[in-house]
Amino acid sequence: MNKLIRKTKHMKKNLLILMVLVLGTTLAFNACKKTDDVPIDPVNKDATVLFTLNHNVNGEQLVFDSIQYQNASGNDYSVATLKYFVSNITFHSTNGSSFVIDGEHYVDAADPSTLNYSPNVKIPEGEYSSISFIFGLDTLKNKNGRYLNPPESNMEWPPAMGQGYHYMKLEGKIDSAGTIKNFQAHTGQSMGNPYFIEVDLPNSGFTAEGGTFEIMLKMDIGKWWETPNQIDLNFMTSMMGNQMLQQKLHENGNDVFSIEITPILTITD
Amino acid sequence: MKTFFKLLLFFVFGLLVLIACKKDTAKEEPSGEVFDPTPYEIIKPTGFPDIIIPDDNPMTVEGVQLGRMLYYDKILSGDNTQSCASCHAPEFSFTDNGKQFSEGIDGSIGNRNSPSVINTAWMPSFFWDGRAATVEDQALGPVPNPVEMNLPWPEAMQKLNAHPDYPDLFFKAFGTREIDSMLVAKAIAQFERTMISSNSKWDRYLRNEAVLTQAESQGFEIFFSEIGDCFHCHTTILFTDNLFHNNGMDAAFTDLGLGEISGNANDIGKFKTPTLRNIEFTAPFMHDGRFETIEDVVDFYSEGVVWSETIDPLMKKVGQGGLHLTDDQKENLIAFLKTLTDESYIENPDFSDPFEE
């Protein structure tokens, strides 16, 4: 009897060791495994937003390097380069508060990998009357040395002429009565004037009730040369230090963007 | 006894955790020799971009040293007369001895000027037309090129595999004695990624260790403003955007540059922006080495720019034939460009010929 009890005790001990071993081994192998499964919270009604960038000229999808566009000044022109920053996309709530995505995104219209922007934040549940953003970089972000890596670093704006980075490089050619000329619309902080643009998007009401939304920001390049200031591209050159041209583009920039919001996934509970 | 048993258990589990987490790098040969290379850490200078090392070619001390030997070894040419260093020589900041075009082993002449091997760790493309995307790809080019080292890779492999030292050196660097062209390219790439120039007067000025002269600082303002407008292409601390531009040298092109590679008519006449670091040592200039001096280059941008269909929109003054700088402006600009000279780079013993030590 005594022996039997001892044997049972022994077995118990062996079983315990076995359990510890199994548990330990499992732990050991899990110790290196990355876990990135996010539990789904059915009550959370925050919305995920994916921004896409789209570029057109007078409503026609942008085609590079072809002198096929016209503006009110009678310029026949092409677009060779379009690179710019959007930042601080802001959702304005109907209750008066606002939600800012504190970050920036670099866009090169010729590089498809830059045409999507998926900030790692969720838009809090609620009703939003409008969306706005900063075209370029605000004074806090537009500091030398913010970007060490290309392509953003290649947007450098020389300290001698202001500081920080080009907000936009929009370049191309003009057919000026048979003579082809170059133009460069380069915007940025110039001679102490910040010139970034707070763009209020029309028809941008948005309800965050869970789900994922694609928000397309559409730039109509043609509108840079229209209202309120009509611009002749023959003079759009060597303009980085030209306060009059910087100011004109600053004023024209508020209506170059429009927006399209499309739900791409709705969570049903 | 119980305590000992518990301790043993802990030890075993601890070991298990370690084994589960450790990457298996050490490798044993049948001879009992172990492949266990020492990682090489590149120190990125302050203000420079991040260095991206390809996953399939991690930097090791053994790899860098092997790459340095291969870079200087004439074994990689058809008649044992040329190495990479023949056309990329240290005293000319790793260019070809002031020559417009390089001569291959049989005297044939290329059609592009030998570019400087400098700060390659940050280059997203190689050759004047960008046809190679990595240093590894670039290194594969000149050895078999008939107008360069003219040694087909299969023959190069035979020579290296029959060499008394190289199989052991490749084992130490890559864990195999079977040498192939990719491993040669990887070793050379590892060496070239260590070749960093960040100690010019300009760098020291940025670190508050040097003061610019009046001429240099006026040249700096020309360079970094729309007067000279050099900075749009020769941008950032690397003094290149590493992109491709037609800078207005010709009205028509026989060498199509990027256009040859991309097949896009809009790319005809575009060539990769070279860095301006160490240009005091790298004459002649441009993809075809047409300008003998820095003065010639500045004169070109000032008075010699010509129109062609693909000319870069950044060439703002092409209608006037160029920037029209005054003689003083030219002199000051050149004074500034010479602040990019880094003698410590070309004299760095780590980049010198290991066979001459």
Interface residues (C-beta under 8 A of the other chain):
Chain A: I17 V20 L21 G24 T25 L27 A28 F29 A31 C32 F64 D65 A80 T81 G145 L148 N149 P150 S153 N154 E156 P158 P159 A160 M161 E171 G172 K173 T179 I180 K181 N182 F183 Q184 T237 S238 M240 G241
Chain B: L9 V12 F13 L16 V17 I19 A20 C21 G47 F48 P49 D50 P124 F220 E221 F224 S225 E226 D229 F231 T235 T236 D241 N242 L243 N266 W307 E309 I311 D312 P313 L314 M315 K316 V318 G319
